[in-house]
Amino acid sequence: MSSPIYPGSENKIQSGMIFQIDIIPSVPGYTGVSAEDCIAIADEALRVRIQEEYPGLWKRILQRPI
């Protein structure tokens, strides 16, 4: 609903942006099935800042599968 990704968009994806990704299939017999995840875009400067200011968070980030 508020995504910068759409046909004709001139918005640029930038470091610090967070996106919620929803997959809501429309398949008969699978009412209510969905999947959600969240990603954050981080350039090198933001990654370094997270490492320094939030070492516990950085550790959890490194443990997540890619």
N, C-alpha and C positions, 0 to 999 in steps of 0.2 A: 504494500500500500504506500510505503514511503521510500521505496527503493530508487536509487539513482540509475538503475539498469532497466532500460526500456528502449524500444525502437526510436531512433532519432535523438537520444539523450546526448548532451554534450557535457554532462557531469563527469568529473574525474574521480576515480577511486583514489583515496589518499590514506596515508598512514594515520592510524588512530580511529579509522572507521570500524564499526562493528556491524555485522550482518547476521540476522537470524534467517536460517534456511529452513523452510517448511516443505515437506513433501506430503501432499494430501491427495492420494490417488482417488480417482473416480471409477471404481470397479464394482459392478454389481455383486452383492454378497459380502462386501468388505466395508460396511458402514462404520465410520468412526476410526478407521485405521489411518494413522499418520505418523510422521517422524519429524523431529525438530533437532536442529543443531545450531551452534553459534560459532562464527569465526571472527577474528579480529585481524585487521591488516596492520602490520607493524614494520616500518623500515628499520634499518640498523640502529639509528639513534634511539628510537622508541624501545627496541629490544634491549639495548644497553641500559636504558633508564629503568625498565622493568627489572632487569637482573640486579641492579644496584639498590633500588628502592623497595622491591618486593621479592626477595629471594625465594620465599616459600611459593609464591605464585609461579615464578620462573621454573622452579623445580617441577611443579605440576604440569606446566606447559611441555617441558621436555619429556615427561613420562607419557603424554598422550600419543596414540598412534597417528601417523600421518595418513 
